[in-house]
C-alpha cells in the first residue's frame, strides 16, 4: 500500500494547488491570505476550501473499521471507482461538504465516503503529539500542537496506529505559515511520514508555484530514529506538470533532526 498512498499523496498535493490555492489567490495580498478583512492567523481555519481525510488500504479495511466501531454500518455512500488523477479531482469536486472521510480500497480502486468516523481508542497510544513534529501546528513552533490537533488530525494519527498497514492522508484547513493555507499530510503507524505546504518567499530563487505572489511549495519527509520522529528530508517541490516552474529536486542530507519535544 505504500505505492498507493504515495500516489494519493501526490494527487492531494496537486489538488491543493490547482483547486484550493486557485480559490484563495484573489484574497492574497503581500504574501498573506485575507479572510473577513484580515490576514488569517496560523491555526485558524481557511473557509475558502474543504478539508479532506482519506484512509487508504486494501479491500478489508472498511469491514475492519466497522468491526472496530469506527464506522456505523450503513452510514456511508456507495463506492466510486477512481483510477486517475482526473477522476480523483472530479470525485472531490463533486463532494458538497467537508464532513466525514473517504475510505480508499486499493485493490478495487474505489472511494467510499463515510458520514462520520468515530474516534478510536488506539490502545497503547499514550501521546498524540509524539507522532507529529514540534512545528506541526505553526511554522515557527509558536502554537502548541497539543491544543491545535483537530479532530481529523487525531483520527489520522490514531487509525494507522490501530491498523499498522493503513495510511491516512489529509488536506488541512488550518493555516500554516504566514500565507494562510493548510498543509497536505500523510501518516503511517509511526506518525507523520510526509507533508507539503505552501509559503510566500520573495527572496527564494524558486521554483515558484505562483510567481506573482512568490509562492513556493515545500515537501518534507519524516522517519523514526531512537524511538522518536525525525525530519529526514526537506526540499522545494512542484508536482510534475503543475503550473509554474518545474522543480529541480534538491535533496538535503538525511540527518536525524529532533522533531518532538
matplotlib code that plots the C-alpha trace (Angstrom):
import matplotlib.pyplot as plt

x = [0.0, 3.0, 2.9, -0.8, -0.5, 2.3, 0.1, -2.8, -0.4, 0.7, -2.9, -3.8, -0.8, -1.9, -5.5, -4.5, -2.6, -5.0, -8.2, -7.6, -4.7, -6.5, -9.6, -7.5, -5.3, -7.8, -7.6, -3.8, -2.0, 1.6, 2.1, -0.9, -4.3, -7.1, -10.3, -13.1, -10.8, -7.8, -4.8, -5.6, -3.5, -1.8, -4.0, -7.2, -9.4, -9.4, -13.0, -12.3, -11.8, -12.8, -10.6, -10.1, -9.3, -8.6, -7.9, -6.2, -5.6, -6.7, -10.2, -10.5, -10.2, -13.8, -15.1, -12.4, -13.3, -17.0, -16.0, -13.9, -16.9, -15.2, -17.8, -21.6, -22.7, -25.0, -23.8, -21.9, -22.2, -21.9, -18.3, -17.0, -14.2, -11.3, -8.3, -6.7, -5.9, -8.6, -11.2, -9.9, -10.3, -13.8, -14.7, -13.6, -15.2, -18.5, -18.5, -20.8, -19.2, -16.1, -17.7, -16.8, -14.0, -13.1, -12.1, -9.9, -9.9, -6.5, -7.4, -10.5, -9.5, -12.8, -13.6, -16.4, -17.5, -18.5, -20.5, -18.7, -15.6, -15.8, -12.6, -11.0, -9.3, -5.9, -4.8, -1.2, -1.1, -0.2, 0.9, -0.6, 2.0, 4.8, 3.6, 4.0, 6.9, 7.1, 6.3, 3.3, 0.8, 2.8, 5.9, 7.8, 6.6, 4.6, 1.5, 1.3, 0.4, -1.5, -4.0, -4.1, -4.6, -8.0, -10.5, -9.4, -5.7, -6.3, -8.0, -5.2, -2.8, -5.0, -6.2, -2.8, -1.6, -4.6, -4.2, -0.5, -1.0, -3.0, -2.1, -4.1, -3.9, -5.2, -5.7, -5.9, -7.8, -5.8, -3.5, 0.3, 3.0, 2.0, 0.5, -2.6, -3.3, -3.2, -0.8, -1.2, -0.1, 0.5, 0.5, 1.6, 1.7, 4.7, 3.2, 3.7, 5.5, 5.3, 3.9, 3.6, 2.9, 2.9, 4.6, 5.3, 9.1, 10.0, 13.7, 13.5, 15.1, 12.2, 10.8, 7.6, 4.2, 2.8, 5.3, 3.2, 2.8, 6.3, 4.6, 6.8, 6.0, 7.9, 7.9, 9.2, 9.8, 10.0, 11.2, 11.8, 15.2, 15.9, 12.1, 11.5, 10.1, 12.9, 13.0, 14.9, 14.4, 13.2, 13.1, 11.4, 8.7, 6.4, 4.4, 5.2, 3.1, 2.0, 1.6, 4.6, 8.2, 9.0, 11.1, 14.7, 14.7, 17.4, 17.9, 19.1, 21.3, 19.3, 20.2, 18.3, 16.8, 14.8, 11.1, 9.4, 9.8]
y = [0.0, 2.3, 3.0, 3.6, 6.0, 7.9, 8.2, 9.6, 12.0, 13.3, 13.7, 15.6, 18.0, 18.7, 19.2, 21.6, 23.7, 23.5, 23.9, 25.3, 27.7, 28.9, 29.7, 31.6, 33.6, 36.6, 37.0, 37.0, 40.3, 40.8, 37.1, 36.8, 35.3, 37.6, 36.3, 38.6, 41.6, 40.5, 38.1, 34.6, 33.6, 30.2, 27.6, 29.3, 27.5, 28.7, 28.9, 29.1, 25.3, 22.0, 19.8, 16.2, 13.0, 9.8, 6.4, 4.0, 0.3, -2.9, -4.3, -5.4, -2.0, -1.0, -4.1, -3.9, -0.4, -1.4, -4.3, -1.8, 0.5, 3.3, 3.3, 2.8, 0.1, 1.8, 5.3, 5.7, 6.3, 3.8, 3.0, 5.1, 3.8, 6.3, 5.2, 8.5, 12.0, 13.5, 11.2, 11.9, 15.7, 15.1, 13.0, 15.5, 18.4, 16.6, 16.4, 19.0, 19.3, 18.5, 16.3, 12.7, 10.9, 8.8, 5.1, 4.0, 0.4, 0.0, -3.4, -2.2, 1.5, 2.7, 5.5, 5.2, 8.3, 7.8, 10.4, 10.0, 8.3, 7.6, 8.5, 5.1, 4.2, 3.2, 1.1, 1.8, 5.2, 7.4, 10.6, 12.0, 14.8, 12.4, 11.4, 15.0, 17.4, 20.4, 22.8, 20.8, 23.5, 26.6, 27.2, 28.9, 26.4, 29.2, 27.1, 24.1, 21.1, 19.7, 22.4, 22.6, 18.9, 18.9, 16.0, 14.8, 15.0, 13.0, 10.4, 10.5, 9.6, 7.0, 5.0, 3.9, 3.3, 0.9, -0.6, -0.6, -1.5, 1.7, 5.2, 8.4, 11.4, 14.9, 18.3, 20.6, 23.8, 25.2, 27.9, 27.1, 29.7, 33.4, 32.6, 31.1, 27.8, 24.4, 21.6, 18.2, 15.3, 11.6, 9.5, 5.9, 3.8, 5.7, 9.1, 11.8, 10.4, 13.3, 16.7, 19.5, 23.2, 26.5, 29.7, 33.1, 33.6, 36.7, 36.0, 32.5, 31.7, 29.3, 27.1, 29.1, 27.6, 31.1, 33.7, 36.8, 36.1, 34.4, 31.2, 28.2, 24.6, 22.7, 19.0, 17.2, 13.5, 12.0, 8.8, 7.2, 7.2, 6.1, 5.8, 9.5, 11.2, 12.9, 15.1, 13.2, 15.4, 18.9, 20.3, 22.8, 21.0, 21.5, 18.5, 17.3, 19.1, 21.8, 25.4, 27.5, 26.3, 22.6, 21.8, 20.6, 18.4, 19.3, 16.6, 17.6, 15.4, 12.7, 13.7, 12.9, 16.3, 16.1, 16.6, 16.2, 17.6]
z = [0.0, 0.2, -3.5, -3.4, -0.5, -2.3, -5.4, -3.3, -1.6, -5.0, -6.1, -3.0, -3.4, -6.9, -5.9, -3.1, -5.7, -8.6, -6.7, -3.2, -3.9, -7.0, -4.9, -2.4, -4.8, -5.2, -1.5, -1.1, -0.7, 0.2, 0.9, 3.3, 2.8, 3.9, 5.4, 6.7, 6.0, 8.0, 7.5, 8.5, 11.6, 11.7, 13.3, 12.1, 9.6, 6.0, 4.9, 1.1, 0.6, 2.1, 4.3, 3.2, 5.2, 3.3, 4.9, 2.5, 2.4, 0.6, 0.4, 4.0, 5.8, 5.5, 7.3, 9.9, 10.8, 11.1, 13.4, 15.5, 15.8, 13.9, 11.1, 11.6, 9.1, 6.5, 7.3, 4.0, 0.3, -2.5, -3.6, -6.6, -8.8, -9.2, -11.3, -12.4, -11.1, -13.3, -11.9, -8.4, -8.9, -10.3, -7.3, -4.8, -6.8, -6.5, -2.7, -1.1, 2.3, 4.3, 6.9, 7.2, 5.5, 2.5, 2.7, -0.3, -1.3, -3.1, -4.5, -6.4, -6.7, -5.1, -2.7, -0.2, 1.7, 5.3, 7.1, 10.3, 11.7, 15.4, 17.3, 18.0, 21.3, 19.7, 22.6, 23.7, 22.1, 25.0, 23.3, 20.1, 19.9, 19.8, 16.3, 14.9, 14.8, 17.2, 14.3, 13.1, 14.0, 13.2, 11.1, 13.9, 16.6, 18.2, 18.6, 20.9, 18.9, 21.9, 21.6, 17.8, 16.8, 15.2, 15.1, 11.7, 12.5, 15.7, 13.6, 11.0, 13.9, 15.6, 12.7, 11.3, 14.8, 15.3, 11.8, 11.0, 7.3, 6.8, 5.7, 6.5, 4.3, 4.8, 3.3, 6.4, 6.5, 9.4, 8.1, 8.1, 7.6, 7.2, 3.8, 5.5, 3.6, 5.3, 4.6, 3.0, 5.3, 5.1, 8.3, 8.9, 12.0, 13.4, 12.8, 10.2, 7.2, 4.8, 4.4, 1.8, 2.5, 0.7, 1.8, 0.3, 0.0, -2.1, -1.5, -3.0, -6.3, -7.0, -8.4, -7.8, -7.8, -8.2, -9.4, -8.9, -5.2, -4.7, -3.5, -3.2, -2.2, 0.5, 0.9, 4.0, 4.8, 8.3, 9.8, 13.2, 14.9, 18.5, 19.0, 18.0, 14.9, 12.9, 9.8, 7.1, 4.0, 3.1, -0.4, -2.6, -4.6, -7.5, -8.8, -12.3, -14.9, -12.4, -13.4, -12.6, -12.8, -12.6, -9.5, -9.7, -6.5, -4.1, -1.5, 1.8, 3.9, 5.7, 9.2, 12.4, 13.3, 16.6, 15.7, 19.0, 22.5]

ax = plt.figure().add_subplot(projection="3d")
ax.plot(x, y, z, "-o")
ax.set_aspect("equal")
plt.show()
